[in-house]
Amino acid sequence: MLTTQTDPVLTWPLVTVFGFIAQPEQHIFLKPNTTKEAARVLWLPFDYVSRPNWNTYESYLELASIARRKIRDLRRRDMIDIQSFLWIQGSDEYR
């Protein structure tokens, strides 16, 4: 029997969703296009590389930390609130 082995397709949403669901106070969900646009609109640094890697995720955590400080008056609870804020800033749905 001939079999082919394929590498799993790792995408940012796939590699970040489970940590985000399990520990939303520590981990954040990454949707690249929306996050890149949010970083641009908010003038926040974001060192993005499309292939999942620690440096990009660490950069995203730093972006989230800066956003958290900027919106502290909104009484955000966890990364779900931060990711939601970034989604609204970067999504075409809310323009």
C-alpha positions as CSV (number, residue, x, y, z in Angstrom):
1,M,0.0,0.0,0.0
2,L,1.3,3.4,-1.0
3,T,0.9,6.0,1.7
4,T,1.9,9.6,1.7
5,Q,2.9,11.5,4.8
6,T,1.8,15.1,5.0
7,D,2.9,17.7,7.4
8,P,0.1,19.1,9.4
9,V,-0.9,22.6,8.4
10,L,-0.1,24.8,11.3
11,T,-1.9,28.2,11.3
12,W,-1.9,30.9,13.9
13,P,-5.6,30.4,14.7
14,L,-5.1,26.6,15.1
15,V,-2.0,26.9,17.4
16,T,-3.4,29.6,19.6
17,V,-7.1,28.7,20.0
18,F,-6.7,25.9,22.6
19,G,-4.5,27.9,25.0
20,F,-6.9,30.8,24.6
21,I,-9.9,28.6,25.5
22,A,-8.0,26.9,28.4
23,Q,-6.3,29.9,30.0
24,P,-7.8,33.1,28.7
25,E,-6.1,35.1,31.4
26,Q,-2.7,34.2,30.0
27,H,-3.1,33.3,26.3
28,I,-4.6,35.1,23.3
29,F,-6.1,34.0,20.0
30,L,-4.3,35.2,16.9
31,K,-6.1,36.0,13.7
32,P,-3.3,37.4,11.6
33,N,-4.9,39.9,9.2
34,T,-7.2,41.5,11.8
35,T,-4.4,41.7,14.4
36,K,-1.9,43.2,11.9
37,E,-4.5,45.8,11.0
38,A,-5.3,46.5,14.7
39,A,-1.6,47.0,15.4
40,R,-1.3,49.4,12.4
41,V,-4.4,51.4,13.4
42,L,-3.3,51.6,17.1
43,W,0.3,52.3,16.2
44,L,1.4,49.3,18.3
45,P,4.5,47.1,17.5
46,F,3.8,43.7,16.1
47,D,6.7,41.5,14.7
48,Y,4.6,39.1,12.6
49,V,5.8,36.0,10.7
50,S,3.2,33.8,9.0
51,R,4.6,30.5,10.1
52,P,3.8,30.0,13.8
53,N,6.8,30.6,16.0
54,W,7.6,31.8,19.5
55,N,8.9,35.3,18.5
56,T,5.7,36.3,16.8
57,Y,3.6,35.0,19.7
58,E,5.7,36.8,22.2
59,S,5.4,40.0,20.1
60,Y,1.6,39.5,20.1
61,L,1.6,39.0,23.9
62,E,3.5,42.3,24.2
63,L,1.0,44.0,21.9
64,A,-1.8,42.7,24.1
65,S,-0.1,43.9,27.2
66,I,0.2,47.4,25.8
67,A,-3.4,47.3,24.7
68,R,-4.4,46.1,28.2
69,R,-2.7,49.1,29.8
70,K,-4.3,51.5,27.3
71,I,-7.8,50.3,27.9
72,R,-7.5,49.7,31.7
73,D,-10.5,52.1,32.3
74,L,-12.7,49.6,30.4
75,R,-12.2,47.1,33.2
76,R,-11.0,44.3,30.9
77,R,-11.0,40.9,32.7
78,D,-8.8,38.7,30.5
79,M,-7.3,38.1,27.0
80,I,-10.8,37.5,25.7
81,D,-11.6,41.2,26.3
82,I,-8.2,42.2,24.8
83,Q,-8.7,40.1,21.7
84,S,-12.2,41.4,21.3
85,F,-10.9,45.0,21.5
86,L,-8.2,44.3,18.9
87,W,-10.7,42.5,16.7
88,I,-13.0,45.6,16.6
89,Q,-10.0,47.8,15.8
90,G,-8.7,45.6,13.0
91,S,-11.9,44.1,11.4
92,D,-13.6,45.5,8.3
93,E,-16.9,44.7,10.0
94,Y,-16.6,47.7,12.2
95,R,-15.4,50.3,9.8
